[in-house]
Amino acid sequence: MNYWANNIKALSRKNKRLADELERLDLQEKNSYVRAKELQNGAKILEIEESGHIWHLNSRLDPEGAAELYAQRYSVKPFYRYFIFGFSDGRAIRKLLEKCDDSNIVIICEPDKEIMAEALRQFDLEDLLTDERVWPCLSEMWDDMCCAVFGTVDYSYINLVEFCILPGYDVLYTESCQKFIDEVIDRIRNEVVNRHTHLYFERTIPRNILYNMRNMIRQRNVMQMKSVLEQEKIEDVPAIIVGAGPSLDKNIKEIKRAVGKAFIFVVDAALNTVMREGIQPDLACTVDPKAPERFYERAEGHELLWSSSCWANPNMLKKYGKKVFYHNSINSWWSQAVQEELGYSIFPKMETGGCVSAEAFQLARYLGFQTIIFVGQDLAFTNGHTHTNGIKGILGTDEDYISHRYIVQVEDADGNLLDTDFQMNFYRQWFEKKIRQNKGKLRVIDATEGGAKIEGAVIQSLKDTIDQECKREINAFDRMKEIPPLFDETQQQHLFEKMKEIKELKCEFEKETARCITLEQELADHAEEMDKKELLEKLKEIAQQNEKMNSHPFIHWITMYASKEEVDLQDNILVQEDMSVKEMMERSIRLLKTYQTGISLFEEDLEEALMG
């Protein structure tokens, strides 16, 4: 029986890129190493020929029984996310799904597209591919896999993740298997860092975002910068990213020789050091929601071009940011409004690395630079110092600063151990990952002359690097400073009116929150009186109401006002398995009431932003 057409059609609705890729395969090749093997009972399994050896991806005696045994290994729990490495014939996944409920998600990563294609030819998999809980992807399509991971693992689920590896896949595809696991773990780690960042900054982040949303209407966008630089043909021009590490002080004077022969990014904390030497950066970068104003003391009276995230400190931008190029979107609702106004999207998809140097790195890649040079990128406490002398004392003494950090040790370029902290080590690993992902397409030179070793970067002196790389004149700064605001006056007014519509979203969400509290309070009061059928109907109604709220555009705003109590409530509701319905509802109501408190704070911050 030919299952191909129905399977491909079902897959297209879930992941069209994957379906298109599989359709391009020539599955009729006589010497394909992936084959279907028919068993004595008429059933089929898949087999692979590898180096003269035949590997069977299921049992030759009882494939259904083997799939059942595989599924029995896992004690499926509500809300868990199951990351499965391998697709095979789909039997094991189907058996696992039989144990799952609607709260579970199953992400499948198949490392070999030939296997998945042959499975779609040989087996009826339409039920799996149309199941809303199933997210299939190929390991070679990392973008798709990242979307699956990013879409299903947020902070609430970091303790509710389990890896499942189908038999034989860990041996046949060891490297891909490890990469798959690492990708999920990286996402979990990113969520932990992001959540702690939100908790640390609390109301500062949404307040800053609202200001920058308003300011964005009157300012510029990195898309305009990219257009100008494309005319300069920058393929052979390096980008220099100047960080604020302690090693910057010993080679800062060398950067002068690169002015006009490289594109110089300077992160905000390094600005005083750079300006003190009379160096004109092409772009100053800022992302910190609470960046101290003393970082910018020497910016007074100078014409600077800024790259800013939507999180950045408004006070600094109000004082120094006459020309700002925004590089990230606010949320999907605002991105859609901007796209409708212009007729095209202006926000590049740039993964954040958590720090301003990482943002500069991603921006350099987006703009088209193929050589990136690190300066002052210590990512460690070189010789016991924390930062360049340009911000000495702003963050306290070195000793006091280091004493409050979670210290880990890393190697320097010579293999010696030196101290860093958990956060900087996280950034170092992020850079290493980006270098690996861009192998063959990007050269990264670490000319810091100190600090932690960044695996994959070429290590050499800044003097030699400038002699070697900075050979062509480029006048990027003068070209970019002539870039006008992205929106004309009419468009600015349209977007300002659109921004006011958030008030309507807020009112809608406020009503939905009140309705959810009423439903949950009613269930909490009468749960013990209900029979099982009535209880399930009420739970289903509440689940539908929660889904309505979670898909509402305003949810993006209100979760930024969530307190630590809100995080704890989410964790407890999902993880505590013996919680009664009454207790669950009471905890959920407390969570919803934090939303109501957040709505009041949001109203204040929105009015302030609209007036600014």
Helices and strands as residue ranges (DSSP letters): H 4-14, H 16-24, E 34-38, E 44-50, E 53-56, H 63-72, E 81-85, H 91-99, E 105-110, H 113-122, H 126-130, E 134-138, H 142-152, G 155-157, E 161-165, H 169-172, H 174-201, H 204-218, E 220-221, H 222-232, G 234-236, E 239-242, H 248-251, G 252-258, E 263-267, G 268-270, H 271-276, E 283-286, G 293-299, E 305-308, H 314-320, E 323-326, H 332-342, H 356-367, E 371-375, G 382-384, G 389-391, H 398-403, E 407-411, E 417-421, H 422-437, E 443-446, E 458-459, H 462-469, H 476-480, H 489-500, H 502-526, G 527-529, H 532-550, H 555-558, G 559-561, H 564-575, H 581-611
